[in-house]
């Protein structure tokens, strides 16, 4: 049997292989002596399918083990209905979706559930995998435990949504064969988490490989990334909201156009918050540039993209500046202290705040002249 030990000092839950036994029960180790037989206690069991494993059941099993009820649960990998019936919860196998019976499969022809149908009024319509089903039904409790906050805390709900949108939904879509977009991609992405999980399966010409060892290695990797994502939203993403909001509301003090914002601290995750604030505050015209300091305490000017997933900018830096550096760029732009403008036109640098601000203002003026 394989057990999961939880690190009580916060940060992460560490997966360890405790020991293997040939029974479906675990021995209690306390108060044993050579003359005293060990007492048996029932072990909770999480059932999933054997054979090739995928990211959705890997994540589903890991998430369930974050709950006190299943923290020491044994993972039973089988397709035998009689064995699955002995499990306390079953994911990704069995042909049944029934939350009341803790059955969470999504392969049946009649299944078409999404976050929006299981947890209205959530907006996501991607068909759920076993990971999404477990997250829908247990996710708030799991997130609250990791964050050490009450389930009803507003932060728990915000992080719950962000983790689904930026972690779990991708796994749901890939497992269900849902394309991210229509048409042929320009290039292949083969390093997403679902692809990386597949590499833990035995090779086709490796008949005697330890499949369960690969399963556990995959669960350790996926679990670490899941925990990292949850904690990121609490420790980094949420605190950045206040900084971005202050910059957005004070943008006309930077430039009357309202199209340039300045962050007091560089390196914060700003794009998501900026788009949300623009919608909430009904900002028009939209913001074109953000200014902030880099690690060397120099100033950067970065273009706001058209959307969170876009490589296109609302207004790129001038064509004539792109790919130039230092004195050449300073002479071409007529702005002192220039360091660089990227060949793609999405970011530039200057030694001073005044220089970076002038780069932004001049870029706006040059764009106005063209129109």
C-alpha positions as CSV (number, residue, x, y, z in Angstrom):
1,X,0.0,0.0,0.0
2,X,1.1,3.5,-0.7
3,X,0.5,6.3,1.9
4,X,0.7,10.0,1.7
5,X,2.3,11.9,4.7
6,X,1.3,15.5,5.2
7,X,3.9,18.1,6.2
8,X,2.3,19.9,9.1
9,X,4.6,22.9,8.7
10,X,2.5,24.5,6.0
11,X,4.0,24.9,2.7
12,X,3.6,21.7,0.9
13,X,2.2,18.2,1.3
14,X,5.0,15.7,0.6
15,X,4.3,12.5,-1.2
16,X,6.2,9.5,0.2
17,X,6.0,5.8,-0.4
18,X,5.5,4.5,3.1
19,X,5.5,0.7,2.4
20,X,3.9,-2.1,0.4
21,X,1.7,-4.8,1.9
22,X,-0.3,-7.5,0.3
23,X,-3.5,-6.6,2.1
24,X,-6.0,-3.8,1.7
25,X,-5.6,-2.8,5.3
26,X,-2.9,-1.0,7.2
27,X,-1.3,-1.9,10.6
28,X,-1.4,0.5,13.5
29,X,2.2,0.8,14.7
30,X,1.8,2.3,18.2
31,X,2.1,0.2,21.3
32,X,3.4,-2.9,19.6
33,X,5.5,-5.5,21.3
34,X,7.0,-8.9,20.2
35,X,4.2,-10.7,22.1
36,X,1.4,-8.5,20.9
37,X,-0.2,-8.9,17.5
38,X,-0.7,-5.6,15.5
39,X,-4.3,-4.3,15.3
40,X,-5.8,-3.8,11.9
41,X,-7.6,-0.6,10.9
42,X,-9.7,-0.1,7.8
43,X,-8.0,2.0,5.1
44,X,-9.9,4.4,2.9
45,X,-9.6,3.5,-0.7
46,X,-9.6,5.7,-3.9
47,X,-10.4,3.6,-7.0
48,X,-9.2,4.5,-10.5
49,X,-8.3,2.5,-13.6
50,X,-5.2,0.5,-14.2
51,X,-3.2,0.6,-17.5
52,X,-2.0,3.9,-19.0
53,X,-2.6,6.8,-16.6
54,X,-3.5,10.4,-17.5
55,X,-3.3,13.8,-15.8
56,X,-6.9,14.0,-14.8
57,X,-7.0,10.9,-12.5
58,X,-3.5,11.7,-11.2
59,X,-4.7,15.2,-10.1
60,X,-8.1,13.8,-8.9
61,X,-6.3,11.3,-6.6
62,X,-3.9,13.9,-5.4
63,X,-6.6,16.4,-4.6
64,X,-8.7,13.9,-2.7
65,X,-5.6,13.0,-0.5
66,X,-5.5,16.7,0.6
67,X,-8.7,16.1,2.5
68,X,-8.4,14.7,6.0
69,X,-10.8,11.9,5.2
70,X,-8.6,10.6,2.4
71,X,-5.2,11.7,3.5
72,X,-3.9,8.2,4.1
73,X,-6.1,6.6,1.4
74,X,-4.8,3.7,-0.7
75,X,-5.1,4.1,-4.4
76,X,-6.6,1.0,-6.0
77,X,-5.9,0.8,-9.8
78,X,-8.3,-1.7,-11.4
79,X,-11.2,-2.0,-13.9
80,X,-12.8,-4.8,-12.0
81,X,-16.3,-3.6,-11.0
82,X,-16.4,-5.8,-7.9
83,X,-13.1,-4.3,-6.6
84,X,-14.2,-0.8,-7.5
85,X,-17.4,-1.4,-5.4
86,X,-15.2,-1.8,-2.3
87,X,-13.6,1.6,-2.8
88,X,-14.8,4.7,-0.9
89,X,-14.5,7.0,-3.9
90,X,-14.0,6.1,-7.6
91,X,-12.5,8.5,-10.2
92,X,-12.2,8.2,-14.0
93,X,-13.5,4.6,-14.3
94,X,-16.7,2.7,-13.7
95,X,-19.1,4.5,-16.1
96,X,-20.9,6.3,-13.3
97,X,-21.2,9.9,-12.2
98,X,-23.1,10.0,-8.9
99,X,-21.8,12.5,-6.3
100,X,-24.0,10.9,-3.6
101,X,-22.1,7.6,-4.1
102,X,-18.7,9.2,-4.6
103,X,-18.5,8.0,-8.2
104,X,-16.8,10.5,-10.6
105,X,-16.4,9.1,-14.1
106,X,-16.9,11.2,-17.2
107,X,-16.6,8.6,-20.0
108,X,-20.2,7.6,-20.4
109,X,-22.0,8.8,-23.5
110,X,-24.7,10.7,-21.6
111,X,-22.1,12.7,-19.6
112,X,-21.9,16.4,-20.6
113,X,-21.3,18.2,-17.3
114,X,-19.2,21.4,-17.0
115,X,-18.4,23.7,-14.1
116,X,-21.4,25.9,-15.2
117,X,-23.8,23.0,-14.8
118,X,-22.4,21.4,-11.6
119,X,-21.6,24.7,-9.9
120,X,-23.9,27.4,-11.3
121,X,-23.5,30.3,-11.8
122,X,-19.8,29.6,-12.6
123,X,-19.1,30.5,-16.3
124,X,-16.9,27.7,-17.6
125,X,-18.5,25.4,-20.1
126,X,-15.6,23.0,-20.8
127,X,-16.7,19.4,-20.4
128,X,-15.3,18.0,-17.1
129,X,-12.8,15.2,-16.6
130,X,-12.4,13.3,-13.4
131,X,-10.1,16.1,-12.2
132,X,-12.7,18.7,-12.8
133,X,-15.4,16.7,-11.2
134,X,-13.4,16.2,-8.0
135,X,-12.5,19.9,-8.1
136,X,-16.2,20.9,-8.5
137,X,-17.3,18.9,-5.6
138,X,-14.3,19.1,-3.2
139,X,-12.3,22.0,-4.5
140,X,-13.4,24.7,-2.1
141,X,-12.6,22.5,0.9
142,X,-9.2,21.6,-0.7
143,X,-8.3,25.2,-1.5
144,X,-9.4,26.4,2.0
145,X,-7.1,23.8,3.7
146,X,-4.1,24.7,1.6
147,X,-4.7,28.4,2.2
148,X,-5.5,27.9,5.8
149,X,-8.7,29.9,5.4
150,X,-12.4,29.1,6.0
151,X,-14.3,27.7,3.1
152,X,-16.6,30.7,3.2
153,X,-13.8,33.2,3.1
154,X,-14.1,35.4,-0.1
155,X,-10.4,34.8,-0.9
156,X,-11.1,31.0,-0.9
157,X,-13.7,31.5,-3.6
158,X,-11.5,33.9,-5.7
159,X,-8.6,31.4,-5.6
160,X,-10.9,28.5,-6.3
161,X,-12.0,30.2,-9.5
162,X,-8.5,31.2,-10.6
163,X,-7.1,27.7,-10.1
164,X,-9.9,26.2,-12.2
165,X,-9.5,28.7,-15.0
166,X,-5.7,28.6,-15.1
167,X,-4.9,25.0,-14.1
168,X,-7.8,22.4,-13.9
169,X,-9.8,23.5,-17.0
170,X,-6.8,22.8,-19.3
171,X,-6.6,19.3,-17.9
172,X,-10.3,18.8,-18.4
173,X,-10.1,20.0,-22.0
174,X,-7.1,18.0,-23.0
175,X,-8.5,14.8,-21.5
176,X,-11.8,15.3,-23.3
177,X,-10.0,16.1,-26.6
178,X,-11.3,19.7,-26.9
179,X,-9.2,21.9,-29.1
180,X,-8.1,25.2,-27.7
181,X,-8.9,26.9,-31.0
182,X,-10.2,26.2,-34.5
183,X,-7.8,25.6,-37.4
184,X,-4.3,24.2,-37.6
185,X,-1.7,25.4,-35.0
186,X,1.4,27.1,-36.2
187,X,3.5,25.0,-33.8
188,X,3.0,22.2,-31.4
189,X,3.1,22.5,-27.6
190,X,4.2,19.2,-26.0
191,X,5.3,20.4,-22.6
192,X,1.9,21.0,-20.9
193,X,1.3,19.2,-17.7
194,X,-0.8,16.5,-19.4
195,X,1.9,15.7,-21.8
196,X,4.5,15.5,-19.1
197,X,2.4,13.1,-17.1
198,X,2.2,10.8,-20.1
199,X,6.0,10.4,-20.0
200,X,5.8,8.7,-16.6
201,X,4.0,5.8,-18.2
202,X,6.1,2.7,-19.1
203,X,7.5,2.7,-22.6
204,X,5.8,0.5,-25.1
205,X,8.9,-1.8,-25.1
206,X,9.4,-1.8,-21.4
207,X,7.1,-4.7,-20.4
208,X,8.4,-5.2,-16.8
209,X,8.3,-1.6,-15.7
210,X,6.7,-0.6,-12.3
211,X,3.6,1.2,-13.5
212,X,2.6,2.2,-9.9
213,X,6.0,3.8,-9.4
214,X,5.4,6.0,-12.4
215,X,1.9,6.8,-11.2
216,X,3.2,8.0,-7.9
217,X,6.0,10.0,-9.5
218,X,3.4,11.7,-11.8
219,X,1.2,12.4,-8.8
220,X,4.1,14.0,-6.9
221,X,4.9,16.3,-9.9
222,X,1.2,17.3,-10.6
223,X,0.6,17.8,-6.9
224,X,3.5,20.1,-6.5
225,X,2.3,22.2,-9.4
226,X,-1.2,22.3,-8.1
227,X,-0.1,23.4,-4.6
228,X,2.2,26.0,-6.2
229,X,-0.6,27.4,-8.2
230,X,-3.0,27.7,-5.3
231,X,-0.4,29.4,-3.1
232,X,0.7,31.7,-5.9
233,X,-2.8,33.3,-6.1
234,X,-2.8,34.0,-2.4
235,X,0.8,35.1,-1.9
236,X,1.5,37.0,-5.2
237,X,-1.5,37.5,-7.4
238,X,-4.0,38.8,-4.8
239,X,-1.6,41.3,-3.2
240,X,-0.8,42.8,-6.6
241,X,-4.5,43.8,-7.1
242,X,-4.1,46.8,-4.8
243,X,-0.9,48.0,-6.4
244,X,-2.4,47.8,-9.9
245,X,-5.7,49.5,-8.9
246,X,-3.8,52.4,-7.3
247,X,-1.8,52.8,-10.6
248,X,-4.9,52.6,-12.8
249,X,-6.8,55.2,-10.7
250,X,-3.8,57.6,-10.7
251,X,-3.0,57.3,-14.4
252,X,-4.2,60.8,-15.4
253,X,-1.6,62.2,-13.0
254,X,1.1,60.5,-15.0
255,X,-0.3,61.7,-18.4
256,X,-3.5,63.4,-19.3
257,X,-4.3,60.8,-21.9
258,X,-4.9,58.2,-19.2
259,X,-3.2,55.7,-21.4
260,X,0.0,55.3,-19.3
261,X,0.2,53.7,-15.8
262,X,3.1,53.5,-13.5
263,X,3.7,50.8,-10.9
264,X,5.5,51.6,-7.7
265,X,7.0,48.1,-7.6
266,X,8.1,46.1,-10.6
267,X,7.6,42.4,-11.2
268,X,4.0,42.1,-10.0
269,X,1.5,40.1,-12.0
270,X,-0.5,43.1,-13.5
271,X,-2.2,42.0,-16.8
272,X,-5.1,40.1,-15.3
273,X,-5.9,42.8,-12.8
274,X,-5.5,45.6,-15.4
275,X,-8.1,44.0,-17.7
276,X,-10.5,43.4,-14.9
277,X,-10.1,47.0,-13.6
278,X,-10.7,48.5,-17.1
279,X,-13.9,46.6,-17.3
280,X,-15.0,47.4,-13.7
281,X,-14.2,51.1,-14.1
282,X,-15.4,51.4,-17.7
283,X,-12.0,52.9,-18.8
284,X,-11.9,54.4,-22.3
285,X,-9.6,54.9,-24.1
286,X,-7.8,51.7,-23.0
287,X,-4.4,51.8,-21.3
288,X,-1.5,51.3,-23.8
289,X,1.7,51.3,-21.7
290,X,2.8,50.4,-18.2
291,X,6.0,51.6,-16.6
292,X,7.9,49.9,-13.8
293,X,11.5,49.3,-12.5
294,X,13.5,46.2,-13.2
295,X,15.8,44.3,-10.9
296,X,18.7,46.7,-11.8
297,X,16.5,49.6,-10.8
298,X,16.2,50.8,-14.4
299,X,12.9,51.7,-16.0
300,X,10.9,49.5,-18.4
301,X,8.1,50.5,-20.7
302,X,5.8,47.5,-21.6
303,X,2.9,47.5,-24.1
304,X,-0.5,46.2,-22.9
305,X,-1.5,43.2,-25.0
306,X,-4.8,43.0,-26.8
307,X,-5.9,40.3,-24.4
308,X,-4.4,38.0,-21.7
309,X,-3.6,35.3,-24.3
310,X,-2.5,37.6,-27.1
311,X,1.0,38.3,-28.3
312,X,-0.4,41.4,-30.2
313,X,-0.3,44.8,-28.5
314,X,-2.8,47.5,-28.3
315,X,0.0,49.9,-29.4
316,X,3.5,48.6,-30.1
317,X,6.5,50.8,-29.7
318,X,7.5,52.7,-32.9
319,X,8.8,50.6,-35.8
320,X,11.9,52.8,-36.2
321,X,13.0,52.1,-32.6
322,X,12.7,48.3,-32.7
323,X,15.9,46.4,-32.3
324,X,18.0,49.5,-31.4
325,X,20.1,50.0,-28.3
326,X,21.8,52.6,-26.2
327,X,23.3,55.6,-28.1
328,X,21.8,54.5,-31.4
329,X,18.4,54.3,-29.9
330,X,18.8,57.6,-28.0
331,X,19.8,59.4,-31.2
332,X,17.0,57.9,-33.2
333,X,14.3,58.6,-30.7
334,X,15.6,61.9,-29.4
335,X,15.1,60.7,-25.8
336,X,18.0,60.6,-23.4
337,X,19.0,57.5,-21.5
338,X,17.5,54.8,-23.8
339,X,18.7,51.3,-23.2
340,X,16.8,49.2,-25.7
341,X,13.6,48.5,-27.6
342,X,12.9,44.8,-28.3
343,X,12.7,43.8,-32.0
344,X,9.1,42.7,-31.4
345,X,8.2,46.2,-30.2
346,X,6.5,45.0,-27.0
347,X,9.0,46.3,-24.4
348,X,11.8,48.8,-24.0
349,X,14.1,50.3,-21.3
350,X,15.5,53.6,-20.1
351,X,17.9,54.5,-17.3
352,X,15.4,57.0,-15.8
353,X,11.7,57.3,-15.1
354,X,11.6,60.5,-17.0
355,X,13.1,58.8,-20.0
356,X,10.7,55.8,-19.9
357,X,7.8,58.2,-19.6
358,X,8.9,60.2,-22.5
359,X,9.2,57.0,-24.6
360,X,5.6,56.3,-23.8
361,X,4.4,59.8,-24.5
362,X,6.2,60.0,-27.8
363,X,4.9,56.6,-28.9
364,X,1.4,57.9,-28.3
365,X,2.0,61.1,-30.3
366,X,3.6,59.2,-33.2
367,X,0.6,56.9,-33.4
368,X,-1.8,59.9,-33.4
369,X,0.1,61.4,-36.3
370,X,-0.3,58.2,-38.3
371,X,-4.1,58.3,-37.8
